[in-house]
Amino acid sequence: MCGVGDTMKSRTLQQNQVLAIVVTYNPDEQFPERLKVIAGQVGAVLVVDNRSNEAAVAMLQRATAESFVQLNFNVEHLGVATALNIGIRHALAADFSWVLLFDQDTMPGTELLAGIQRTYEAFPGKEKVAVIGANYIDAGTGQPRSTSKNDNPWIERHAVITSGSLVSLDAYQALGPFRDEYFIDSVDLEYCLRARVRGFHVIMTRDILMVHDVGRTVLHQIGWKKAGTSNHNRIRRYYMMRNHIDMTKRYLWKEPAWLLHGLWTLLKSLVLICIFEEGRFGKLKYAAIGLADGLRSRFDRQVA
């Protein structure tokens, strides 16, 4: 399955070839400052908004009134996957070579793209790079995502998170779009696994380039250990379970250890919900529905 990657040409990575895509939904008042940090590093920025409230829309309009940031307002909440695909279609039409993806609450460092460029230039298999993720500090725990001590500026990963990731548009066209039916959770993980199955590389910078908040992480002391709860709401718990189960069905033959470890982590999180989180019964109920829908690959359920 490596033939697609073999036919791709290695591209240079320059600032003007990169479109940053930021997906928003009711962003906070500090969002314009984060947007400025992103805009200063790339060729252009597109904000794809998933039907934020009137106050947030007005803030977005003010924040971009005197800049080259473009806005795309969706008439309804279409989910992260569809919003990313909308942005990437814009990037392809505008002849960009790369897209740099962001969640609305990620705080990028001022050298984020430069750090990704260094990683890309050092990587020997440039023509098969699908995604380059940015290593980050977890805002909830204060810990880095990866502490690899190898001498290379890159770290090979099974998957990287959406926010702070640089996606090759050559690879995207070969692999196909993010799965719209996933809506929000595991959108990034499934795309990365799909890339690896097709013979592409998924790598991450060793340097820490941003601060990212995974849910609303709270650390709890359990005996001599600490465990973190993400405090995602019940709707997110539905998507987390459904999509991970569907993803496991698709790729278990290729990445069994990684996927089963992820499933074990997901199940442990349900135990922590029972002990520490509020709204536990609703979250467990929605996770159970997500499990059933994931096993059947049902994607038409409306959850609220």
N, C-alpha and C positions, 0 to 999 in steps of 0.2 A: 504493500500500500504506500510505498515511499515515492512512487513515480511522480505524483503531483508536486511534492516538494522538490524533487530533482529538476523539474522543468522551470522552477522559479529562479529569477535572477536576484542576486544580492543587491539591495538598494542602499544608497547612502542615507544617513539620518540627519537631516538639517531642520532647523527651527521652522523655516517657511513651508516645509512639507507636512507639518503636523497641525491638525485641527483638534482642539480640545472640545470634548462633548461633556457637558455637565447636566445631569438629570435632576430636576427639582420637583419638590412637592411641599408646599408651605415651608420654605426655608426660613431660618432664623435671621435676626437683624444683623448678625455678623457676617452673613453670606457675602455681601459686596466686597468686604476686605479680602476674603479668601479668593473671590473671583479675580481681583486685581493681581494677586500673586500668580494665579494661573495664566492670566492674559499676557503678562510680561515675559512669558517663556515660550510661547508658541506662535504659529503663523496667524491663527484666528481662533475664536471661541464661539461655540454654539450652545446656548442654553435651551434644553428641551424640557418644557414644564408640563407636568401631568395634572393640569387643572387645579392649580393652587387657589386659595381664597383671594378675595379682592385686595386685601392689604398686602399680601405677598406679591401679587401681580404688579401692584403699583410700585413696590420696592424694586422689583426686577426691572421695571421700565425706567425708574430713576437711575438705577445702578449702571444701566447700559446706554443711557441717553447720550453720553459724550465719549463713547468708546466704540471700538470696532466689534464688540460682542453682538452677535445676532440672537434673536429670540424666536423660538417656535412654541406657540401655545397650543397644546392639544385640547380638544373640546371636551374630553373626558379623561379619566385616569386610565391610561392604557398599560401601565406597568413598566418596569425597568427595561425588560427585554425589548419591547416594541419601541420604547423611547430611544434606546441605543441604536436600534436598526434604522429609525427615522434619521437620527443624526448621521449615521454612516452612509446612508443613501445621499445625504447632502454632501458629505465629504467626497464621495466618489464622483458626484456630478461636478464638483468644484476642482477635481483633479488633485486632491491631496493623496499622499502615499501612506500616511499613518494617522491614527486617531488616538488621542490620549484621553482616557475615560475617567470621570470623577463622580463620586457621590457628592451631595450638597454640603455635607458636614465634615468632609476631610480637610485638614489643614496641610496644604502642600508646602514643602520647603522651597526656598527661592532658587535652589539648584537642582530641583527634581528632574527636569528634562536633561540637564547636563549630566547628572548621575546616570540616567538611563542611557544616554549617548555613550558614556564611557564603557558601560557594560556591553552594549551592542558592539562597539568597535573591538572589544577584546574577545568576543565570542567567536569561535572558529567556524561555526555552521550558520553564518548569517542568512544564507538563502533559504533556510528551513525554520527561521524564527517566526512563530505565530504571535506570541504574546511575551512582553517583558513587563513583569510586575515590579512595583517599588516596595522595598522593605520598609517597614513602618513601626512606630511605637503605638501600642494599644493604649488609647487614652484612658481606658478603664483600669488597667492594671499597671501601666507605666513600663511594661515589658516589651522588648522588640519582638517582631513576628518571627524572625530567624536570627540565630546567633552562630551561624556556620563559621567555622574557623579555617576553611580552606583558603588557599592563596589566590584563588581566582576572584575576579570582581563579580562573577555571576554564580548563581545557585540554581541547579536544575530542580524544577518542582513538578509535582503532578498537576497542580493547579494554583492559580493566584487569584486574589480578589479583583473585582472590577475596578474599584477606585485606585487611581494611580497607575493603571496598566496601559501600556502602549501596544496597540494592535496593528499588525501589518495588514493593509488593505489587500495586498496580493493574496495573502493567506486567507483572509475573510472571503474573498471571491471564490477561492478554491473550496473552502469548508462550508460555506453557506452561513446564513444569519444566526444570531442568537435565537433561541427557541421562544417564540412569542407566548406559547402556551404555559411556559414556566412562570410568567408574570413578574416574579421578583426574586425568589430564593433559588440558589444553585444555578442561576443563569450563567455566571462566570465559570463555575466548576465544570458544568457540562460542556461548555465551549472548549475549555482547556483539555478535557479528556478526549473530546472529539478530535482536536488537533493532534494529540499524541498518537491516537489510533491511526491517523492518516500520515504519520511519519514526521510531524513537525515538532519543534522544540518549544517548551514553555519554561522560561527562566525568570529569575528574580535578581534584583541588585543585592549585593551584599551590604552596600552602604544604606543606612537608614535615611529616607528622603521625605518622610511625611509623618503626620500624626493622624491616626484613624480610630474612630470609635465603633467597636463591634457591639451593636445594641446599647444597652445601658448597664455595662458590666459592674457587678458588685461582688467583692471578694468576701468569702465566709470561711471562718476557721472550723475545720472538722478534724478533731484530734490534733495530730501534729502537722496536718496538711491544710492548705488553703484551696478552696474551690470557688470558681467564679460562676455567677448566674448572669445570663444576658438580659433577662426581663423583657423579652420580646412579647408582644401582645398575642392574643389567641389566633388572630388571622395569620400572623407571621408563622405561628407554630403549625398551622395547617399547611402552608406552602413549604415550610422547611421539611416537614415529614413527607408530604406527597412527592415533592420533586426529588428528594434524596432517594426515595424508594424507586421511582421511575428511572433515575440515573443509574442506580445500582443494577437494575434489570438490564439496562443497555450495555453497561461496560464491565460487569463483574468478571467476565471471561478475560478481560485485558488487564484490569487493575484490581484484583480481588483483595489483596491485603489492605490497600489504601481505602477502598470503599467500605470494607467491613469494619475497619477502624473508625471511619466516619460514622457508620451506623451505630457502633458501640458508644461513641461519644454522644450521639443524638439521644440514645436511650438513657445514658447516664444523666443527661440534662433534664430528662423528664422526672427522674428521681429527685434532683435538686429543686425542680419546680414544686414538687410535693412538700418539700421541707421548708423552702425559703421564700417562694414567690407568692405574690398576691394573685387572686383570680385563678388559682391553680385548677379548679374543676373545669372551668371553661377552656383553659389551655390544654388540659389533658383530653377533653372531649374533642376539640378541634384537631389535635394531633392524631387521635384515633380515626377520625373521619379522613384525615390526610393519608393515613396508612392504608385504609381501604381503597381510596381513590388512586393512590400510587400503585398498588398491586394490580388494579384494573386499568391503569393509565387513563383515568378519567380526568378530563381537563375542562369540562363545561359547567362545573358546579360554581354557583355564585355564593361566596362567603362574605358575611358581614357581622 
